[in-house]
Amino acid sequence: MASLTGLAPDEQSKLQDQNTIYISSTNNTKNIKLYFPNYYILSPFSAMKILKILLVIFSILGCFSWPSMQSDSEIYIVQVESPESRISIQSTRTNLESWYSSFLPKTIATTGSNEDQPRLIYSYHNVMKGFAARLSVEQVKEMEKKPGFISARPQRILFLHTTHSPSFLGLQQNMGLWKDSNYGKGVIIGVLDTGIYPDHPSFSDKGMPPPPAKWKGKCESNFTTKCNNKLIGARTFAQASESPLDDNGHGTHTASTIAGRFVDGANVNGNANGTAVGIAPLAHLAIYKVCDSFGCSDSDILAAMDAAIDDGVDILSLSLGGSSKAFYNDPIALGAYSATQRGILVSCSASNNGPYDSTLSNEAPWIMTVGASTIDRKLKATVKLGNRKEFEGESAFHPKGHNSAFFPLFDPALNATDFDSPYCGTGTLNDPDIKGKIVLCMAGGGYSRIEKGQAVKDAGGVGMIIFSSPDDGFTKFADAHVLPALYITYKDGIEILDYMNATSKPIARLAFQGTIIGDKDAPVVAAFSSRGPSLASPGILKPDIIGPGVNILAAWPPSPENKPNIKPNFFLASGTSMSCPHLSGVAALLKSAHPTWSPAVIKSAIMTTANTVNLANDPILDERLLPANIFAVGAGHVNPSRANDPGLVYDTQFKDYLPYLCGLNYTNRQVGNLLQRKVDCKQVKSIPEAQLNYPSFSITLGANSQTYTRTVTNVGVAKSSYNVEIGSPPGVSVIVKPSTLNFSKLNQKLKYQVTFSIRTNSSNSGVVQGFLKWTCNKHSARSPIAVVLDTTIGF
């Protein structure tokens, strides 16, 4: 299955939780799996917590006999050869169905439940040649003997990875890109997520035209009366759900970020107040529910992408993903390849496993991979100590009636009887001394920030301070807490602890200043945003781009206790799940303004025009407030207005993916799985990854020089001359020939070559970065350069 790369309703706890143990069960209580993130260093409390949870789990498992824990059958994704390669028929839908059915075992054991029966779940027509079926191990073994069989593997579970962000991106009513694109009018955006809450005013169709004639989608289940000219499709593929209704919130949030209508008075507890609007407010939305409380099954994701291609979407937005995998074994890469081949741009979140290197998902070059950054809005809150030191944090707590007096401070880690007490876990704060005090809580531990506040409140606390993990740096989260509370940095938390340990009666008071606009450091790369280099293809620079993904306000379903006719609900969420829909919306605007642009051209326009400096005109910073690494920002931060007029673009030709994939040393069958046809790489002139006509460069450089060719297309001024500007990475020589490109007409293509070599006097090692930029009077197109210097190669 897959994971949502944003945060779940309260907490988005995976985003900050360093020690979470994920337990998923594909068949009720059967096949219980434990997932331990391997990129965190566990604190003593974390290690004890894991031990405690394991003891609980094993005691639960002890209640089951061993046979009862064995799944007799589960869902497999089966790949087969195309039928025309085996029999002389065309691959019509009916013939494919018949071909797929021929692989299902005809005879099964007479005993056992209905779950043991082989059952076809999905037939895939676009994303791959194959199907999903419920099968036993024995039935898979029987299937493997049949001619045309390629592979079968159990389905995997993936996970889910605004009022001000459009303004921060420079989008303004009745001018610029919003005007040129008519707010995304006519573009259809498919959103694969947790569904949608259709009654939210963000999805009103007032003044919207009907969908384009090409639209073939539908609204299923109880949505037949809910759909309108804004919400034109709603289907569910999540096998545990019968309705596209969003019972999580994540899907509603991402959909409204992409294309929500103007809604006045949007806020959370009076914070971040303003007019909420999506990036492409006149675009149409098609919802494909692929995630439920168990996660997101890759068999469901493939089925939804398969349907979306048939339905006629222009953009696919997926704020979900799993770990890095070879592209032929990555369901999102498979589906995205087929979608891109049909002119559909696929935008995906990069994942929330930063700030650690090589933690990306969704890395294929035909996918737009999106990292996350801050906007210039803060929801400011402060804590002042008895020694007069003051620390700034963030909070969406409503301060009305708040008592700003000094209160005693309490550290739950002292004399703790429960391993989870320092995290302020639910039911762990049993010390009566908490009553009437402000409690200092560690972030993470598997508990949401809202849950921590509820635990403190239940224990009689009057306030809460959450301090982050060391690697989170200056990334802070604003939540609508149930009591006065704020989130501060790890460094500030340790300073407060030092004060508490050095003072017999430590005290503090909390104050809430509310919404502050104008943070000149913005955008700052979020700590959680996953970094490159890519594991699946190191020669392609990823992420491609970063966009707003911290404390993003967007639509949310009403809580269960909410009554009808109340004010519409909004929620602040953080994650690459939030940055991805911003870029999906920008892509929709560009598609509307330039209908003939291919997915590769749209992505190139976004990348080559990206901002590399912040509002203070300094280099973009990371969570440490140090200049961000190229593997954190990719090409930079999206600038929609400049992307609308890029001058030059890199239009990656689809035919070039074959020599690129062969160059990855995939087998013929593995390449054929992606291309859905027979391939012989010996007959193909394979290319190194960096030779793909991509808008960026990512190379590993040794003693030998390397030369690559790029082709640019003129989409700016017909008669124009571009000169190259080179920012050489330290210790690397970069030579570009020719140094001038002279265009005489629009859509003209010209080539240039770039040669990289290590300077003879260079003492540099590791990763260095630079750029090359083509400039004319009106336009500039910048390509970032990432170089890994490897002195063991060729010396």
N, C-alpha and C positions, 0 to 999 in steps of 0.2 A: 504494500500500500504506500501512499504518499503522505506527506505531512503538510499542514498549513504553516506557511512560514510567517504568519503574523501571530497575534496573540488571541487566546480564547477570551470569552466575554470579560471577565473581571481583570485578567491578569496578564495574559500574554506571558505566562510564567516561564515557558521554555526559553523565551528571549533573554531572561536574566537568570534563570535557575541553573546553577552549575551542577546540581547533583540529582536531577530528576531521574527517576526510574520509570520508564514507559512500559506499561503492561498491556499487551493487545491480545485479543483472542479472536481468531477467525471463525471458530465454531463454538459459540457460547463459551463454556468453560474449558474447551479442549484446546490443545496446542498453545498453552500459555507461553509467551515469549517475553524475555526481559531485555530491554535495550539500555545499555549503559553508555552515555556519551563518553568517548575516549579522549577528548581533548581538554578535559578539566583536571586540575590537581585538587584532590579532595582534602578538605580540612579535617582535623580530628573529629569534629562534630559530624561532618558529612559521612565519614567512614563509619562512625557508630550508627548513624541513621540508616545507612544501607544495610548494615548487619541486622539492625532491628527489623527492617522491612523484609529482609530475606527470611528471617525466622518466622515472621507472620505468614509470609507466602508459603513457606514449606509446611507450616502447620496446617494451612488451608488445603494444600495439595494432599496432605496426609489423610484428609477426609475422603479422598477419591481412591478407589482401587486403581491399580496401574492400567488395566484394560480400559477403564472408563475414561482415562485421560488420553487415549489414543484416538485420533480422528480417523474414521474409516474412509472419509472422503473430504476433499477440499477443492476449492476453485483453482484450476490451472489455466494459464494462458498458453495456447498451443499455436505454434507457427508451422505452416505447411507450404509446400511449393505451390506456385500458381497452377491452376488446373490445366491451362493451355500448354504447360510444359510437360504434362503427363498424358493429356487426352486432347483430341482435336475439337475443342469447343471454345467459344468466346466466354470471357468471364462475366456473364450477365449475373445479376443478383440471384436469380433463381438457381443458376448453375453453381454459383459459389456456395449457396446454402446446401445444395445436394452434395457437393464435393466435401464440405465440412462435415456433414452428417455421416458420410461414409467412413470417417475415422472413428466414430464413437463405437465402442464395443457393443456387439449385438447380444451377447450372452453374459449374464452375471450370476452371482450366487443366489440361490433361492431364498437364503435366510438373510436377515438384516433389515434395517429400516429403509424407508424411502430415500433417506439421504445417501444411501449407497448406490442408488441408481445413477448411471451416467446421464447428465442433463446439460444440454446446450444453454448457456447463459446469454452470450453475445456472439453474433457473427460480424466480423470486421470486414468492411468493403474498401475503405479508403486508407486507413492508417497502416494496415499490414494485411498480408494474406494469412488469415488464421482466425481463431475463435477462442472464447472462454467457456469452460465447461467444468461442471462438478464431477470429479473423478477420484477413484481410489488409486493407490500406488500400483496395484496389480493391473488396473485398467490402463494406466499410463504405459506400463511395460508392454501390454498387448498392442497398444496403439503405435509404439515405437517400431514395430515390425512392419508396418504398412508402408508401401511405396508412396513417396511424396511427403512423408513426415520429416520435419526439421528439428523441432525442439518442443519441450513442454516444461514449464516451471510453475511452482505455486505462485499465486498472485501475492504482491507485496503491498504493504500499507505505507503510504506517504503521509506527510503531516502538513497542516496549514502553517505555513511560514509566516471639501473641508472649508471652514469660514475664512481662512487666510491664505492657504497654499496657492490657489490660483493667482491671487494678487502678488504673492512672493515670486511666482514664476513669470510675472509681467503680463498676465492676461487681463485685459481691460475691456469693458463693454463698448461695443460699437466702434472698435478700432483694432488695428493690428491683426494678429492671427485669428482672434475670435470673429472679427468682421470678415476676413478673407475666406475663412472656412465655414462661415454661417453657423458657428458654434457646433460644427460636426454634423450638420444636417445631412441625412441620407446614408450615413455610415452605420453599419450593424456590428455591434461588439458582443461577442460571446464570452460569458464569464463562467468559468468552471470553479465552483466554490461550494459553500454550505447552503445555497438556495437564496431566497430573498423574502423580505417582508413587503408585500406589494402595496399595502395601504398607506405606506409612508408618503408624505407629500413630495418627497424627492423624486418619486416615480410618477408624478402627475403627467398627463399627456396634453394638458391645456395648450392649444395653439400649435401642436405638433402634427405634421403630415402623416399619412399612412406610411408603412414601410415600403421600400422599393419593390417592384414587381418580381424581382428575382427571389424574394424571401419565400422559403418553403417550409419554415419551421412551424411549431404549434405549441399550444398551451395545454398541459395535461392535468389530470386529476382535478382537484378543486380550484384550479387556476383558470378554468375556461371562462369564468366571468370576471376574473381579476386582471387579465391582460388588456392592454390598450395600445395606443400608438407609440408610447414610450417603452413599455414592457411588452415586447411583441412575441416573446417565446419563453416558456418555462417548463422544463422537463426534469425528471429525477432519474438518476442512474444509481444513486446510493442504495445498495441492496437492502439496507435496514430501514429505508424510508419510503413511504408511499406518496409523498407530496413534495413539491419544490419549496414549500414553506421553510423559511430559515428559523431553526430552533437554536441557533448558535449566536448569530449576529455578525460573524466574520464576512459572510457573503453580502449581506445588506450594506455593510460598511464599504467594502471594495467596490460594489456596483455603483453606489452613490458617489464615491470618489471619482470614478470614471466618467459618469454621465448623469449625475443627479441634477434636477432642476433647481432654479433659484428658490430658496426658502428663507424668508426673513426671520430674524429673532432666534437663530440657532445658537445654542450654548450648552454648557454643562455646568449646572449650579451657578449660572451667571457668569462663568468664565468663558473666554474665547468667544464672546458674543459678537454676532454679525449675521451676514447673509450667507448661508451655506449654498454652495454650488459645485457641481462636478467640473471636470476639465473640459468635457465635450457635452454640454447640457442639451443639445438638440439631437444627439446621436440616439439610435435605438439600442435597446438592451435585450439580449437573449440569454436566459439563465439556464445553466446546466448544473443541477445539484449532483455532486460527486462525492461529497464528504458527509459523514454522520458522526455520531459520538465515538465511533471506533477509529476514525481517521478517514483516509481517502484511498480506496482500493485502485490499484493501477489498471485492473480490468474494467472498472467503471470509468476511469479517466479516458482510456482508449475508446470505449464505446461512446462517450460524450463527444470526444474530438471527431470520431467517425461521423456522428450525427450532425455536428456543427458544420462540417465540410459540406454535407448534402444540403443542409438548411440554407446556406448562402451567407454566412458571416464574413465580415471583412477583417476583423481583428479578433484574436483569441487572447484572453487575459487569464493567467493561472498564477495565483498567489499560493503556491504549494510546491512541494518537491520532496525528494529523498536524498540519499547520499550520491556522490559522484559515481557514475558507471560508464562503461564503454557505450558508445551511442547505439550500437546494435542491440544492446541489452537494457536500454533506458526507454521506458514506455512514453515519456513525454517527448524525448528526442525523436522517437519513431513517429508519433502522431504529428509533431510539429513539422517534420520533414515533408510529410504528405500535404499538410495544410499550406506550407510555404510554397510547395510546388504548384498549388492551385491559387496562388496570389494572396494568401491570408497571412498577415503578420502575426507572429506569436510572441507575446510579451510575458516574461516569467520572473518571479522573485528569485534573488540570488541565494537566499537562505539566511538564517539568523545565528550562524555559528561563529561569528567574528568575536574578537578581533584576530583570530588565529588564521595562519596561512593555509591555503589550499583547502578551504572548507566549503567551496561553492557547490551548488547544484544547478541544473539547467544550463550547461555550459556549451551546448552545440552552437556552431557558428551561424546556423539558420534561426537561432532563437535570440531575442533581445533580452539580455540578462541584466537585471536591475538591482543595484545596491541602494542603501538608505542613508539619508542625511537629515539634518535638522532644518527648520525654518527659523525666521528671525523673530518669532513670537515665543515669549516665556510666560508661564503662569507662576509668577514669583511668590515664594513664601520664604520666611526667614526664621531661624532659631537663634535666640540671644541667651547667652549663658550668664551665670551670676558673676563671672569675672569680666563681663562686658564684651567678650568676644562674640561676634555675630557671623553666622554662616547662611549662605543662600541656597535654597533648594527650589523644588517645584511641587505644586499641588493644585488640584481642582476642587479642594474642599470649599464649601460655601461658608464664609466667615460670619454670616448674619447671627448675631447673638453670641458670638465667640468671646469667651473670657480670656483676655490677653495678659492676665496676671502671671507672675512667676509660680511654677509648681516644681516639686521635687522631681529629680530624674531617677530612673530605675533601669538597671542592667539585668535582664533576665538570664544572662549567662552565669551570673554569680549564684553559687549554691543551687544550680539547676538540677532538678531531679529527672528531667526528661531531656533526651538528646535534642529534641526540636525546640526547646525553650528559647535558645538564642535567636531562632528564626521567627519567634512568636507564632508557632504553629497552633492550629485549632486544638483547643483542649489541653494545651501544654503549660499554660500560665496559671499555676495553682497557688502561687505565693500570695498570701493576703496583703503583703506590703505593697503590692501594685496599686491598690486602691488610692485614687487621688493623685497619681503620679503620671509623668510623661515617660513612656517606655521607649528604649533604644533597641531597635530590631535589626538583625542582619537580613539583607536581601537574599532571596532564593530559598533553598530548603524544600522546594516542591509546593510551597504555599503562595497563593496569589497575594498581591499587595493589599487588595481589599480584604481578603481573609485574615491577614495579619491584624489589620485595624479592628475587625470584628472580634478577634480573639482578645485584643487589648481592652476593647470596650466591655466585653463580657466579664473580664477579670476586674473591672472597676477602674481601669486607667482613664485618664482625662485627655491624653494626647499620645502621639506616636511619632518617632523619627526613624525612618528606614535609611540605612547607609548601604551603599552599593558594594559590589565585589571589586577587588583591586583592579582587575583588567577592564572594568567598565569606564574608567577614567572620569570624564566630565559629562557622560551621557546620563541624563536624568529624566524620570517619568512623572507625569502629572496625572493623578487619579482622583476620582470623586469619592473620597474616603468617607467612612461612616462616623468619624470623629476627627478632631483637629489633627492633621498629620501632614508630613512633607517627606520628600525624597532628597537625600544629599549624597555627596561623593564619599567614597571610601576614606580618602584622606581626611575629610572633615569629620567623618564618623570616628576615626581613630583619635583625632584631637579632642573630641567630646569625651571619649572614653578615658583619655589621659586626665582630663579635667575632673571627671567623676572619681577616678582613682586617687587623685591628689587632694580631694576636697571632702570634708566630713559630711557636709550637707549640700550636695550639688543641686542647683536649681536651673531652670530654663523657662523661657516663655516663647510661644509660637505666634507669629503674625503672618497675615495673608494680604499681599499687595495686589493680587489679581493679574490681569493681562497687561503685559509690557511688550510693545512692538519696537523693533529696531536693533536687535542683536547683531552687531557688525561682524562677529565671528562667523555668522551663518553664510553658507551652509557648512556644517561640521559633519564629517562622516560618523555615523552612529557606531558605538562599540560593537553592537550585535551584528552589524552588516558583514556578511561573509566576504572573505578575501580570496584572491587568486594567489599564486598562479593555478590555472586549471590543471587538474589531474588527468582528465579525459583527453585533453588536447593542449599541452603547454604552449604550443606555437600559435594559439589564438588568445589574445589578451581579453581577460574577463575579470570583473564584470565589464559590460559595455559602457554603462552609464550609471549615475546615481541620481536620486530624486527624493522629494520629501517623504519621510517615513517615521518621524518621531512626534508623538503627541498630535496626531492628525484627527481632527474632528469631522465626523461624517455620520450618516444615518444609522440608526440601530433599532431593532425591534423593541416594542414596549416590554417592560418586565411583567411577569405573570400577574402581579398585584395591581398593575395599572388599570384604570377604568376607562371606558370608552370616552371619546370626545376630549381627551386630555391633549396638552401641548405635545407636538411631535418629539420623539426621543432622538437624542444625539449622543455620541460616545467618543471619547479620546482613546485612540489605539496607536500602538507603535509596532514596527516590524518592516521587513522588506515586503511583506504582504501589503503594506500601505503605500510603499514607493512604487511597486509594480503597477497598480491601477492609475497612478499619475502619468506614468509613461504610456500606458495603454490609451489613456485619454488624449495625450499629445499626438500619438500615432494616428488616432482617429481624426483629429483636426487636420493633420497633414494629408491624410487620405482624402478628406473632403475637399481641401484646397487644391490638391494635385491628384485627381482620380487615376491618372495613368502611372503614377509612381509604384514601383514594385516594393515588396517588403524590404529588400536589400537597400533600395534607394532611400526609403523612409528612415531606416536605421542609420544609414550613412549620414543623412542630413542631420539627424539628432546628434550623432557622435562628433562629427567634424566641426560643429558649431557650439559645442558645449563650453560652459564656463570652467576655467581652471583657477579662478581667483574668487575670494569671498566678497562680501559687501564692503569690507575695508580695503579691497584691492590687493590683498595679500594672498599667497597660495592657500588653497583649500586645506584645512586642518583636519586631523583625525581626533579621536576621542581623548587623546592626551594633550590636545591643543598644540601639536607639533605638525609640520608639513606632512600631508597624507602621502602614503606610498602609492605608486601607480596601480598596484594590485588591489588597492582599496577604492580608488575613484574611477578606474578605467579611463575613458576619454574625458571625464569631468562631470559637472552638474548640468542637467538639461536646461537649455535656453530656448523655449518654444518659438519665440519671435524670430530669432536668428535661424532656427531650423527651417522656417518657412521659406527662406531665401538663401540656400547654402552656397550657391555659385557652382561648386563642383561636387560630384558624388561618386562613390565607389559602388557600382552596380554588380555585385557578385553574381556571376552567371551560374544558373543551376547546373549546367553541364560540368562545371569545374568541381563539383562535389565528388564526382566519381574518382578523378585522379587524386583528390585530397584524401578521400577515405582509403584508397589503395595505399597511399603514402603513410597512413597510420599503421600499416602492416596488419590490417584486418585480413582474414581469409576471404576467399571468393564468396563463401556462403554468408559470412557475416556482412559483407558489403551488399550482397544480394538481398539479405533480410531488410535492409534499409530502403534499397531501391525497388524492391518487389519485382525483381527480374534477375535472370542469370547474369553473372559477371565473371570475367576472366581478367584479373588484374595483370597477368603477364602480357596481355594485349593492350594494356593501358599505360601511357606514359605518366607514371605517378609523380606527384609534386610534394615537396616538403610543406608542412603546415603553413609556414610564413609566406609561401608563394600564393596562397589563396587571396583573391582580390578583396581584401578586407580593409576597413578604414583605419586600422591600427597595426602595429608591429610588435611581435613578441618572439624573441630569439634567444637561443643559448649560443654564446660565442666563445670559440677557442682561438688557436693560433691562426687558423685559416680564415680568410675573408669570406663573406657570404653576400651574394647579390640576389635581389628579388625584383620582380616587375610588378608594377601597378598600372591599372587603367582607370582614368577619370573621365567622367562624362560632364559636359558643359550644360548646366540647367540655369545659368545666370544670364549674362549679356552675350548676345550672338558674337559680336566681334570684341574679343577681350584677350588680354595678355596677363598671364600669371607668372610671378617670380617665386622661387623657392626660398624660404627662410628655414635655417637648420639650427635647432638647439641640440647639439650633440651630447649624448650621455657622457658623463665624466670617464675619461680613459678610452673612449670609442671614437673612431673616425667614421663620419657619415658623408658619403659622396653621392650626390643626386645628379643624374644625367637624363635629359637635358635640364638645365637650371631654369629655363623659361619655357612655358607652354603657350602657344599662340593659337587661339580658336577663331574660326571664321563664321561659325553658325551654331545654333542651338542643337543639343543632343549629339554634337560631335564628340568622338572619343579619341583621346591621346594617351600614349604610354610614357612611363618614365621608369628608370631603374635606380635602385638604391643599393649601394655597396657598404657593408659594415665591416670594420676590422679593428682589432685592438691596437691602440697606439703603442709604439715601441717602448716609450718611457713610462707606460702606465703601471701604476702600482695598485690600481683599484681591483676589488674583488666583490663577489656577491651580486646584488641587483643594482643596476644603475638605470636612470631614465632620462628621456629627452623627448624631442618632437621634431617633426618637419611640417611646415605650413606653406601652402600655396596662397599667395595674396595678389589681388588686383586692386583697382581703385575702390571698388565697392564691396568685394567679398574676400573672405579668407576661409580656407578649409584646413583644419589642423588634424594631424594624425599623431597620436602618442606613440612613443617607442619605449618598450621595456626590454632590457638586455640582462641576461644572467651571464656573468663572466665566469667561465669555467677554464681554469689554467691547466686542467688535466687533459684537455682535448687538443691534440695536434702539436703539443709542445715537446 
